[in-house]
Amino acid sequence: MYLKNAWYVGATSEEVAGRPLGRTILGEPVVFYRDEATKAVAALEDRCCHRGAPLSSGFLAPKGLGCGYHGIVFDESGAAIEIPGQENIPARARVRAYRSRNVRVSAGSWMGDPARADEQAIPRIPDHTSADDERPRFAHGVVHVKASCR
């Protein structure tokens, strides 16, 4: 059992640049990517709706995230917006989209009910300023934490 209606840090801002990034959050596969046009971070279910291929193995497209298996492109809402060789795109051709935000040095996602996502509840690093973002980083990588839900 997980607490789903909460914000979770999924990556550093540096990790979500130039390529899709797959992570597992609350036991669910999630892919983060940065929209080429808006530079906003988006988070989708890391599984193509067509054949289940991981979208994190796909590619960044001008309008979203492309699946590496057949090239279907999904936008930040999870809807398929391009299907190679096909003009008609079925409305059900979509994957789950998570509310996501890039806040200072991290990218986070809301794993629960999107209607309940409260951006004021995004965890902040105390006393962190934009000047801190300009300083060189001394530590990189992922910290795996095993925590009890009890």
C-alpha positions as CSV (number, residue, x, y, z in Angstrom):
1,M,0.0,0.0,0.0
2,Y,1.4,3.4,-1.0
3,L,0.4,6.9,-0.3
4,K,-0.5,8.0,-3.9
5,N,-2.0,11.5,-3.4
6,A,1.4,13.1,-2.8
7,W,4.3,14.5,-4.8
8,Y,7.4,12.3,-5.4
9,V,10.8,13.3,-6.6
10,G,11.6,11.2,-9.6
11,A,14.8,12.7,-11.0
12,T,17.1,15.7,-10.9
13,S,16.6,18.4,-13.5
14,E,19.9,17.5,-15.1
15,E,18.7,13.9,-15.6
16,V,15.6,15.0,-17.5
17,A,17.5,16.6,-20.4
18,G,18.2,15.3,-23.9
19,R,16.6,11.8,-23.5
20,P,13.7,10.0,-21.9
21,L,14.4,8.8,-18.3
22,G,12.7,5.7,-16.9
23,R,12.1,5.3,-13.1
24,T,10.0,3.2,-10.9
25,I,7.9,5.2,-8.4
26,L,5.6,3.4,-6.0
27,G,6.1,0.2,-8.0
28,E,4.9,1.9,-11.2
29,P,7.1,2.4,-14.3
30,V,7.3,6.1,-15.1
31,V,9.1,7.9,-17.9
32,F,10.2,11.6,-17.5
33,Y,11.1,13.7,-20.5
34,R,11.4,17.4,-21.3
35,D,9.1,18.8,-23.9
36,E,11.3,20.3,-26.7
37,A,9.1,23.3,-27.3
38,T,8.1,24.4,-23.8
39,K,11.0,22.8,-21.9
40,A,8.5,21.6,-19.3
41,V,9.0,18.2,-17.7
42,A,6.3,15.6,-18.4
43,A,5.8,12.2,-16.8
44,L,4.0,9.3,-18.5
45,E,3.4,5.6,-17.8
46,D,6.6,3.9,-19.1
47,R,4.6,1.5,-21.4
48,C,3.4,2.0,-24.9
49,C,-0.3,1.3,-25.2
50,H,0.3,-0.6,-28.5
51,R,2.8,-3.4,-27.6
52,G,3.9,-2.5,-24.1
53,A,7.4,-1.4,-25.1
54,P,9.1,0.9,-22.5
55,L,8.8,4.5,-23.7
56,S,12.0,5.3,-21.8
57,S,13.7,3.4,-24.7
58,G,12.1,5.7,-27.2
59,F,13.0,9.1,-28.5
60,L,12.2,12.7,-28.1
61,A,10.0,14.1,-30.9
62,P,9.2,17.7,-31.7
63,K,5.7,17.3,-30.3
64,G,6.3,14.7,-27.5
65,L,7.7,11.3,-26.7
66,G,8.1,8.6,-29.3
67,C,7.9,4.9,-28.8
68,G,11.0,3.1,-30.1
69,Y,9.0,0.1,-31.2
70,H,6.5,1.6,-33.8
71,G,7.2,5.3,-33.5
72,I,3.9,6.3,-32.0
73,V,4.3,9.8,-30.5
74,F,2.5,10.7,-27.2
75,D,2.0,14.3,-25.9
76,E,2.3,15.3,-22.2
77,S,-1.4,14.4,-21.6
78,G,-0.6,10.8,-22.7
79,A,-2.6,10.9,-25.9
80,A,-1.2,9.5,-29.1
81,I,-0.8,12.4,-31.5
82,E,1.2,10.7,-34.3
83,I,1.1,7.2,-35.6
84,P,3.4,6.4,-38.5
85,G,1.5,5.5,-41.7
86,Q,-1.9,6.3,-40.1
87,E,-4.0,9.5,-40.3
88,N,-6.8,8.3,-38.0
89,I,-5.7,8.2,-34.4
90,P,-8.1,6.3,-32.0
91,A,-9.1,8.3,-28.9
92,R,-8.2,5.3,-26.7
93,A,-4.6,5.3,-28.0
94,R,-3.1,6.8,-24.9
95,V,-1.1,6.1,-21.8
96,R,-1.5,7.3,-18.3
97,A,-0.1,10.8,-17.7
98,Y,1.1,12.0,-14.3
99,R,1.0,15.6,-13.1
100,S,4.6,16.7,-13.1
101,R,6.6,19.8,-12.3
102,N,10.2,20.8,-12.5
103,V,11.0,22.6,-9.2
104,R,14.5,24.0,-8.9
105,V,16.9,21.0,-8.9
106,S,14.3,18.2,-9.2
107,A,11.5,16.8,-11.3
108,G,8.5,15.4,-9.4
109,S,5.3,13.7,-10.2
110,W,1.9,13.3,-8.6
111,M,1.1,9.6,-8.5
112,G,-2.5,9.8,-7.4
113,D,-5.7,11.4,-8.5
114,P,-4.7,14.3,-10.9
115,A,-7.7,16.4,-9.7
116,R,-6.3,16.4,-6.2
117,A,-2.7,17.5,-7.2
118,D,-1.8,20.5,-5.1
119,E,1.3,22.4,-6.4
120,Q,1.6,24.2,-3.1
121,A,2.3,20.8,-1.5
122,I,5.4,20.2,-3.7
123,P,8.3,19.6,-1.2
124,R,10.9,22.4,-1.4
125,I,14.5,22.5,-0.3
126,P,14.6,24.9,2.6
127,D,16.5,28.2,1.9
128,H,17.3,27.0,-1.7
129,T,17.6,29.9,-4.1
130,S,18.0,30.3,-7.9
131,A,21.7,31.3,-7.1
132,D,22.2,27.8,-5.7
133,D,21.2,26.4,-9.1
134,E,24.2,28.1,-10.7
135,R,26.7,26.5,-8.4
136,P,28.5,23.3,-9.5
137,R,27.1,20.1,-8.3
138,F,29.3,17.9,-6.1
139,A,27.1,14.8,-5.9
140,H,25.2,13.0,-8.7
141,G,23.1,9.9,-9.0
142,V,20.2,8.2,-7.4
143,V,19.8,7.5,-3.7
144,H,17.8,4.4,-3.2
145,V,15.9,4.4,0.1
146,K,14.0,1.4,1.5
147,A,11.3,2.7,3.8
148,S,8.6,1.0,5.7
149,C,5.0,2.1,5.1
150,R,4.0,1.0,8.6
